[in-house]
Amino acid sequence: MTSKERMLAVLNNQIPDYTPCSFMLFSNLYEKCSTEREYVEKQLELGIDAYAYVGYLNHTLHLYGGLHPDVKYRDWVEEKDGAKYFCRRLDTPAGPLTGRVRQREGWPTEDDFPLMKDWIVPRAEEVLVKPEQDLEKIKYIFGPIKDSDIQVLKEESQMAKKLADEYGLLQVGGLQCYVNPGQQVDPGVMGSDA
């Protein structure tokens, strides 16, 4: 079986030739690699059932101008009773979104306070999006998708398909680390906490 066949067999509750080993989070290896190809090849050298990642969703869009152009954005820090709180307000055309995150174990920091990250969830004193009242506001968080973003995703997905075909790998989409410097995203395909 190819790695792809093995992984699909397990996902379909069938019996593979052996139990696959595929890491969702392998950040210590990922940080040592300069390209997605190198990361995949190093995993294969270790006998791991790697996957080809088809493109990325940058969940720190607010740091790169990805908010809707009609949104006003503000972060600030508050200190109370010896605790530090990182606060955010997004004023959307549908109303404000506000969130408050308590610093624990030195995070977040002024330089590292992303819009979404799984580490925010257990630190949130007030979540940014309250489902009961904020659903109409969500569309303003991600802003309009630019043609250039679509083109980059097309190019990345074509490279991923080539890599997957070359090594017989499963292709995976979702939230994934990318090796572009300055983009803060978590390694691995993430779940629904975002």
RORO-714481 format. One record per atom (N, C-alpha, C, O, CB): residue in one letter; x, z, y. Coordinates in steps of 0.05 Angstrom, whole numbers, plus 32768, in hexadecimal, padded with zeros to 4 digits. Glycine has a CB too. Layout:
! residues N
aXZY
...
***
This chain:
! residues 194
m801180007FE8
m800080008000
m801280008019
m8027800C801A
m7FED80188000
t80087FF2802D
t80157FF58047
t800C800F8054
t7FF9801B804B
t800F7FDC805A
s801B80178068
s8013802F8076
s7FF6802D8081
s7FE78040807F
s80268035808D
k7FEF8016808B
k7FD480118096
k7FC08014807F
k7FAB80228083
k7FD27FF580A3
e7FC580088069
e7FB2800A8052
e7FB080278049
e7F9A80308042
e7FBC7FF8803B
r7FC680358048
r7FC680518040
r7FB580628053
r7FA58073804A
r7FE3805C803F
m7FBA805F806D
m7FAB806E8081
m7F8D80688080
m7F7D807A8082
m7FB78069809D
l7F87804E807E
l7F6A8046807D
l7F5D80518064
l7F4680588064
l7F688028807E
a7F6C8051804D
a7F60805B8034
a7F5980798038
a7F4380818030
a7F758059801D
v7F6A80888044
v7F6480A58048
v7F4C80A8805B
v7F3B80B88056
v7F7D80B38053
l7F4C80988071
l7F36809A8084
l7F1B80928077
l7F06809B807F
l7F3B8088809C
n7F1C80818062
n7F0480788054
n7EFF8088803B
n7EEF8080802A
n7F07805A804D
n7F0C809F8038
n7F0980B18021
n7F0F80A38007
n7F0180A87FF3
n7EEC80BC8021
q7F2380928007
q7F2D80857FEF
q7F4880917FE7
q7F5480A07FF7
q7F2F80667FF3
i7F51808B7FD0
i7F6A80977FC6
i7F8280847FCD
i7F82806D7FC4
i7F69809C7FA7
p7F95808D7FDD
p7FAC807D7FE4
p7FC1807F7FCE
p7FBF808F7FBB
p7FB880857FFF
d7FD7806F7FD0
d7FED80717FBD
d7FFB808C7FC0
d800680967FAC
d8001805A7FC1
y7FFC80977FD8
y800580B27FDC
y7FF980BC7FF6
y7FF080AC8007
y802480B47FDC
t7FF980D67FFB
t7FEE80E18013
t7FFF80DA802B
t801780E0802C
t7FEB81008011
p7FF380CC803F
p800380C48056
p800980DC8068
p7FFC80F18068
p7FF480B08066
c801F80D98076
c802880ED808A
c802A80DF80A4
c803C80CE80A8
c804380FB8081
s801980E580B7
s801980D880D1
s801580EE80E6
s800280FD80E5
s800380C280D3
f802780EF80FA
f80258104810E
f801580FC8126
f801980E68132
f8041810C8116
m8003810E812E
m7FF6810B8148
m80098112815F
m800A81038172
m7FDC811C8149
l80178127815C
l802A81308170
l804681328164
l804B81428152
l8021814C817B
f80578121816D
f807381218164
f8085811E817D
f8096810D817F
f8079810A814F
s807F81308190
s808C812D81AB
s80AA813081AA
s80B7812281BA
s8080814181BE
n80B581408198
n80D281428198
n80E081288191
n80F58122819B
n80DB81598185
l80D48118817F
l80DE80FE8179
l80D880EA818F
l80E980DA8197
l80D380F3815E
y80BF80EC8199
y80B680D981AE
y80C880DA81C7
y80CF80C681D2
y809980DE81B6
e80D080F281CE
e80E180F681E6
e80FC80EA81E3
e810A80E581F6
e80E3811381ED
k810580E581CA
k811F80DA81C5
k811E80BB81C3
k813380AE81C1
k812A80E581AB
c810680B081C5
c8103809381C3
c80FE808781DE
c80F0809281EF
c80ED808C81AF
s8108806F81E2
s8104806181FB
s80EE804C81FA
s80E58042820F
s811E80558204
t80E5804581E2
t80CF803181E0
t80BD803A81CA
t80C4804A81B9
t80DB801581DB
e80A5802E81CA
e8092803381B5
e809D8029819A
e809980368185
e8076802681BB
r80AA8012819A
r80B680078182
r80CA801A8175
r80CA801F815D
r80C37FEB8188
e80DC80248186
e80F08037817C
e80E38050816F
e80EB8059815B
e810380408193
y80CE805A817C
y80BF80718172
y80B3806B8157
y80B6807C8145
y80A980798186
v80A780548154
v809B804C813A
v80B180498125
v80AE8053810F
v808B8032813D
e80C6803B812C
e80DB80368118
e80E98050810F
e80EF805280F7
e80F080238124
k80ED80638121
k80F9807C8119
k80E6808C8106
k80F0809980F3
k80FF808D8132
q80CC808B810B
q80B9809880F9
q80BA808B80DD
q80BA809880C9
q809D80968104
l80BB807080DD
l80BC806280C3
l80D6806980B4
l80D5806B809B
l80BB804480C7
e80EC806C80C2
e8105807480B5
e8102808F80A8
e810F80958094
e811C807580CA
l80F280A080B3
l80ED80BB80A8
l80D880BB8092
l80D380D08085
l80E480CE80BE
g80CC80A4808C
g80B880A28077
g809C80AA8081
g808A80B08071
g80BF80B38060
i809880AA809B
i807E80B280A7
i806D809A80AA
i8076808480B0
i808380C180C2
d8053809D80A6
d8040808880AA
d8039808780C8
d8026809380D2
d8026808C8099
a8049807880D6
a8046807580F3
a802E806380F9
a8023805780E7
a806080688100
y802680628112
y80118050811A
y801A80428133
y802C804C8142
y7FF6805F8120
a800E802B8139
a8015801C8151
a7FFF80238166
a7FE7801F8161
a80167FFD814C
y8008802D817C
y7FF580368191
y7FEE801E81A2
y7FFF801081AC
y8001804C81A2
v7FD4801981A6
v7FCB7FFF81B2
v7FCB7FFF81D0
v7FC57FEA81DC
v7FB07FFA81A9
g7FD0801481DE
g7FD0801581FB
g7FCA80318203
g7FC5804281F2
g7FBB80018207
y7FCA8037821D
y7FC780528225
y7FB28056823B
y7FAE8044824B
y7FE1805E822D
l7FA6806D823A
l7F9580768250
l7FA4808B825F
l7FAA80A08255
l7F7980818245
n7FAA80858278
n7FB980988289
n7FA680AC8294
n7F9780A682A6
n7FC98089829F
h7FA780C5828A
h7F9480D98293
h7F9E80E782AC
h7F9180FB82B4
h7F8F80ED827D
t7FB380DE82B8
t7FBB80E982D2
t7FB780D482E8
t7FC780D182FA
t7FD980F282D1
l7FA180C682E6
l7F9B80B182F9
l7F9C80BA8315
l7FA380AB8327
l7F8080A582F2
h7F9480D4831A
h7F9480DD8336
h7FB080DE8342
h7FB280DE835B
h7F8780F98337
l7FC480DF8332
l7FE080DE833C
l7FE980C28343
l7FFD80BF8351
l7FF380EB8328
y7FDB80AE833A
y7FE38092833E
y7FCF8082834C
y7FCF80698349
y7FEA80868323
g7FBC808E835A
g7FA9807F836A
g7F9280748359
g7F8680608362
g7FB680698378
g7F8C807F8342
g7F7880758331
g7F5C807F8337
g7F498075832B
g7F7E807A8315
l7F5980928349
l7F3E809B8350
l7F2F8085835F
l7F3B8073836B
l7F3F80B58361
h7F158087835D
h7F048074836C
h7F0C8075838A
h7F12808B8394
h7EE6807A8368
p7F0D805F8398
p7F16805F83B4
p7F05807183C7
p7F0E807883DC
p7F17804383BE
d7EEC807783BF
d7EDB808783D0
d7EDE80A583CB
d7ED080B583D6
d7EBE808083CC
v7EF180AD83B9
v7EF580C983B3
v7F0B80D583C4
v7F2080C983C8
v7EFC80CC8395
k7F0580EC83CF
k7F1980FC83DD
k7F23811283CA
k7F13811E83BC
k7F0D810983F8
y7F3D811683CA
y7F49812783B6
y7F5A813D83C3
y7F68813883D6
y7F5B811683A3
r7F58815683B8
r7F68816C83C3
r7F6E818083AD
r7F5D8188839E
r7F59817983DB
d7F87818883AC
d7F90819E839B
d7F9B81B583AD
d7FA481B083C3
d7FA781958387
w7F9881CE83A3
w7FA481E483B1
w7FA981FB839D
w7F9D81FA8387
w7F9281EE83C9
v7FB9820E83A5
v7FC082258394
v7FB5823E83A1
v7FB8824183BA
v7FDE8226838F
e7FA9824F8392
e7FA0826A839B
e7FAE827F838A
e7FB3827B8373
e7F81826C8399
e7FB482968397
e7FBE82AC8388
e7FAC82C4838C
e7FA482CA83A3
e7FDB82B38391
k7FA582D28376
k7F9382E98377
k7F9A82FC8361
k7F9C82F4834A
k7F7682E08376
d7F9D83158368
d7FA3832A8354
d7FBB83238342
d7FBB8328832A
d7F8B83308343
g7FD08317834E
g7FE88310833F
g7FE682F7832F
g7FF982F08321
g7FEF8327832E
a7FCF82E9832F
a7FCC82D18320
a7FCC82B98333
a7FC482BB834A
a7FB282D1830F
k7FD582A28329
k7FD682898338
k7FC18276832D
k7FBF82728315
k7FF2827C8338
y7FB1826B833F
y7F9B82588337
y7FA0823D8345
y7FA6823C835D
y7F808264833F
f7F9E82288335
f7FA0820D833F
f7F8482028341
f7F758201832E
f7FB281FC832C
c7F7E81F98359
c7F6381F1835F
c7F6381D38367
c7F7681C98372
c7F5682028376
r7F4C81C68361
r7F4A81AA8367
r7F2D81A48370
r7F1A81B08366
r7F518199834E
r7F2B81928383
r7F118189838C
r7F12816B8390
r7F248160839D
r7F08819783A7
l7EFF815D8383
l7EFB81418386
l7EE0813D8393
l7ECC81438388
l7EFD8131836B
d7EE0813283AB
d7EC7812C83B9
d7EBF810F83B2
d7ECC80FC83BD
d7EC9813083D8
t7EAB810C83A1
t7EA280F18399
t7E8980EA83A8
t7E7C80FB83B4
t7E9D80F0837A
p7E8180D083A9
p7E6880C983B5
p7E5080D783A9
p7E3B80D983B6
p7E6580AB83B4
a7E5280E08390
a7E3C80EE8383
a7E3E810C8386
a7E2D811A837B
a7E3C80E78365
g7E5181168395
g7E5481338399
g7E70813C8390
g7E7F812D8384
g7E3F8142838A
p7E7681558395
p7E918160838F
p7E9481688371
p7E8181708364
p7E97817783A0
l7EAD81668368
l7EB68171834F
l7ECB81868356
l7EDE81808365
l7EC1815B833B
t7EC8819E834B
t7EDC81B38351
t7EE581C08337
t7ED581C38325
t7ED081C88364
g7EFF81C78336
g7F0A81D4831F
g7F1E81E98327
g7F2A81E7833D
g7F1681C0830C
r7F2381FC8316
r7F358212831B
r7F4382198301
r7F36821F82ED
r7F27822B8327
v7F5D82188301
v7F6D821D82E8
v7F81823382ED
v7F8F82338301
v7F7C820382E0
r7F81824782DC
r7F93825E82DF
r7FAE825782D2
r7FB0824C82BC
r7F87827782D2
q7FC3825D82E1
q7FDE825882D6
q7FE4826D82C1
q7FE0828582C5
q7FF4825A82ED
r7FEC826482AA
r7FF482758293
r800F826A8288
r801282528286
r7FDE8276827D
e8021827C8282
e803B82758278
e804982608289
e8056824D827F
e8038826A825B
g8045826282A4
g8053825182B6
g8047823582BA
g8054822582C8
g806F824E82AE
w8030823082AF
w8023821682B2
w8006821982B9
w7FF9822C82AF
w802782058298
p7FFA820882CA
p800681F182D8
p801981FA82EE
p801B821182F5
p7FF081DF82E2
t802581E682FB
t803681EB8312
t802D81D78328
t801C81C68323
t805481E6830B
e803881DB833F
e803181C98356
e803881AC834F
e802A819A8359
e804081D2836F
d804D81A88340
d8055818C8339
d80498182831F
d804C816B8318
d8073818B8337
d803A81938311
d8030818C82F7
d8014819882F4
d801081AC82E7
d8043819682E0
f8000818B8300
f7FE4819382FF
f7FD3817B82FB
f7FC68171830E
f7FDC81A38319
p7FD3817082E2
p7FC4815782DD
p7FA6815A82DE
p7F9C817182DC
p7FCD814C82C2
l7F99814482E1
l7F7B814482E1
l7F71814E82C6
l7F5E815E82C5
l7F71812982E8
m7F7C814382B0
m7F74814B8296
m7F8C814F8284
m7F9F813F8285
m7F6181368289
k7F8B81638274
k7FA081698261
k7F95817F824F
k7F8781918259
k7FBC8171826E
d7F9B817F8235
d7F8F81938224
d7F9881AF822B
d7F8A81C28225
d7F97818D8207
w7FAF81B28239
w7FB881CD8241
w7FA681D88257
w7FA681F1825B
w7FD581CC824B
i7F9781C78265
i7F8681D1827A
i7F6E81E0826F
i7F6481F4827A
i7F7C81BA828C
v7F6481D78258
v7F4B81E2824C
v7F4C82008249
v7F3A820E8253
v7F4681D58231
p7F61820C823C
p7F6082298239
p7F6782388253
p7F6482518254
p7F7482318224
r7F70822B8267
r7F7882388280
r7F6282358296
r7F63824182AB
r7F92822C828B
a7F4E82258290
a7F39821F82A4
a7F28823782A9
a7F1B82428297
a7F288207829B
e7F27823F82C2
e7F14825382CB
e7EFA824682D4
e7EE4825182D2
e7F20826482E3
e7EFD822D82DD
e7EE6821C82E5
e7EEE820082DD
e7F0181F582E7
e7EDF821E8303
v7EDE81F482CB
v7EE481D882C3
v7EDC81C582D9
v7ECA81CA82E8
v7ED581D182A9
l7EEB81AF82DB
l7EE7819C82F0
l7ECC818E82EE
l7EBE818B8302
l7EFD818782F0
v7EC4818682D6
v7EAB817882D1
v7E98818B82C2
v7E9E819382AB
v7EAF815D82C2
k7E82819182CF
k7E6D81A282C2
k7E58818E82B7
k7E4A818282C7
k7E6181B782D6
p7E56818B829D
p7E4481768292
p7E278178829C
p7E1A816382A0
p7E4481798274
e7E1D819082A1
e7E01819282A9
e7DFC818682C5
e7DE5817F82CB
e7DF981B082A9
q7E11818482D5
q7E0C817B82F1
q7E1E816482FA
q7E1981598310
q7E0F81928303
d7E33815D82EB
d7E47814C82F6
d7E49813082E8
d7E5C812182EE
d7E61815982F4
l7E38812982D6
l7E3B811082C8
l7E3C80F882DA
l7E4B80E582D4
l7E24810D82B4
e7E2D80F782EF
e7E2D80E08301
e7E4780DE8311
e7E4D80CA831D
e7E1680E28315
k7E5780F48311
k7E7080F48321
k7E8880EA8311
k7E9C80E3831C
k7E758111832B
i7E8580EB82F6
i7E9C80E482E5
i7EA780C882EB
i7EC080C482EB
i7E9480E682C8
k7E9680B582F0
k7E9F809A82F5
k7EB38098830C
k7EC28084830D
k7E88808782F9
y7EB280AB831E
y7EC480AA8335
y7EE080B5832F
y7EF280B1833F
y7EB880B9834C
i7EE380C38319
i7EFD80CE8311
i7F1080B88309
i7F2880B98310
i7EFA80E282FA
f7F0680A482FB
f7F18809082F0
f7F1A80778301
f7F2B806582FB
f7F0E808882D5
g7F0B80758316
g7F0E805F8329
g7F0A8044831C
g7F0680428304
g7F2980608335
p7F0B802F832C
p7F0780148321
p7F20800C8311
p7F3780128319
p7F0280008338
i7F1C7FFE82FC
i7F327FF482EB
i7F3C7FDB82F9
i7F2C7FC882FF
i7F297FEF82CD
k7F567FDA82FD
k7F627FC3830B
k7F697FAD82F6
k7F6E7FB382DF
k7F7B7FCB831B
d7F697F9482FF
d7F717F7E82EE
d7F8D7F8382E3
d7F937F7C82CC
d7F707F6382FD
s7F9F7F8E82F4
s7FBA7F9382EB
s7FBB7FA882D4
s7FCC7FA682C2
s7FCC7F9D8302
d7FA97FBC82D4
d7FA77FCF82BF
d7F9E7FC182A5
d7FA97FC7828F
d7F937FE682C6
i7F8B7FB082A7
i7F817FA18290
i7F977F908284
i7F9A7F8E826C
i7F687F908297
q7FA77F838295
q7FBD7F72828C
q7FD27F82827E
q7FDC7F798269
q7FC97F6382A4
v7FD97F998288
v7FED7FAA827B
v7FE27FB3825F
v7FF17FB2824C
v7FF37FC3828C
l7FC97FBB825E
l7FBE7FC38244
l7FBE7FAC8230
l7FC37FB08219
l7FA17FCD8248
k7FB87F93823A
k7FB87F7C8228
k7FD57F78821D
k7FD87F738205
k7FAF7F638237
e7FE97F7A822F
e80047F768226
e800D7F8C8212
e80197F8681FE
e80177F76823E
e80057FA58218
e800C7FBB8205
e7FFE7FB781EA
e800B7FBC81D6
e80057FD68212
s7FE57FAF81EB
s7FD77FAC81D1
s7FE17F9581C1
s7FE17F9681A9
s7FB97FA981D7
q7FEB7F8081CE
q7FF77F6A81C0
q80117F7281B3
q80177F6B819C
q7FFC7F5281D3
m80217F8281C1
m803A7F8C81B6
m80347F9F819E
m80427F9F818A
m804B7F9B81CB
a801F7FAF81A1
a80187FC2818C
a800F7FB38173
a80157FBA815C
a80027FD58195
k7FFF7F9E8177
k7FF67F8E8160
k800E7F818151
k800E7F818139
k7FE27F788169
k80207F778160
k80387F6B8154
k80487F808144
k80507F7A812E
k804A7F5E816A
l804B7F978150
l80597FAD8142
l804A7FB68129
l80567FBA8114
l805D7FC58155
a802F7FB9812B
a801F7FC18114
a80207FAC80FE
a80237FB380E7
a80027FC5811D
d801E7F928105
d80207F7D80F1
d803B7F7C80E4
d803D7F7880CC
d80197F6280FE
e80507F8080F3
e806B7F7F80E9
e80717F9580D4
e807E7F9080C0
e807F7F828100
y80667FAD80D9
y806C7FC380C7
y80547FCC80B6
y80567FE080A8
y80757FDA80D7
g803D7FBE80B8
g80267FC680A8
g801A7FE080B1
g80157FF280A0
g802C7FC6808B
l80177FE480CB
l800E7FFE80D6
l7FF17FFD80E0
l7FE77FE880E6
l8020800680EC
l7FE5801480E0
l7FCB801780EC
l7FCF8017810B
l7FE280218115
l7FBE803280E3
q7FBC800B8119
q7FBC800C8136
q7FA98022813F
q7F9380258133
q7FB47FF08142
v7FB180308153
v7FA28047815D
v7F9F8046817B
v7FB1803E8189
v7FAF80628155
g7F87804D8185
g7F82804F81A2
g7F7A806A81A9
g7F72807A8198
g7F6D803A81AA
g7F7A807181C2
g7F73808B81CC
g7F86809381E1
g7F91808381F0
g7F7280A081B5
l7F8B80AD81E4
l7F9E80B781F7
l7FB880BB81EA
l7FBA80C881D5
l7F9380D28204
q7FCE80B081F5
q7FE880B081E7
q7FFE80B181FC
q7FFB80A78212
q7FEB809781D6
c801380BE81F5
c802A80BE8207
c803580A2820B
c8034809281F8
c804080D281FC
y8040809D8222
y804D80848227
y8067808A8234
y806A809E8242
y803B8072823A
v807B8079822F
v809680808237
v809D80788253
v80B5807B825B
v80AA80738224
n808A806E8263
n80908069827F
n80978083828D
n80878096828C
n8078805A828D
p80AD8084829C
p80B4809D82A9
p809F80A282BF
p8095809082CC
p80D0809B82B5
g809A80BC82C4
g808980C582D9
g806C80C582D2
g805B80CE82E2
g808C80B382F0
q806580BD82BA
q804980BE82B2
q804580D6829F
q805280D78289
q803F80A482A4
q803580E882A6
q803281008297
q801A80FE8284
q80038102828D
q802F811982AA
v801F80F8826C
v800A80F78258
v80138105823F
v802B8106823A
v800180DA8252
d8001810F822F
d8008811D8217
d800D81098200
d800080F481FF
d7FF18130820F
p8021811081EF
p802680FE81D8
p8010810281C3
p8005811881BF
p8041810481CB
g800A80ED81B5
g7FF780EE81A0
g7FDB80E681A8
g7FD480E581BF
g7FF5810A8195
v7FCB80DE8194
v7FAF80D68199
v7F9F80F0819C
v7F9E81008189
v7FA480C48183
m7F9380F481B2
m7F86810D81B8
m7F68810C81B2
m7F5C80F781AF
m7F8A811581D5
g7F5C812481B1
g7F40812681AB
g7F2E812681C3
g7F35811B81D8
g7F3B813F819B
s7F18813381C1
s7F03813181D6
s7F05814681EB
s7EF3814981FC
s7EE9813281C9
d7F1B815681EB
d7F1C816B8200
d7F1E815F821C
d7F14816B822F
d7F35817D81FB
a7F2A8147821F
a7F2B813A8239
a7F0F81318241
a7F0C81268257
a7F3E81228238
***
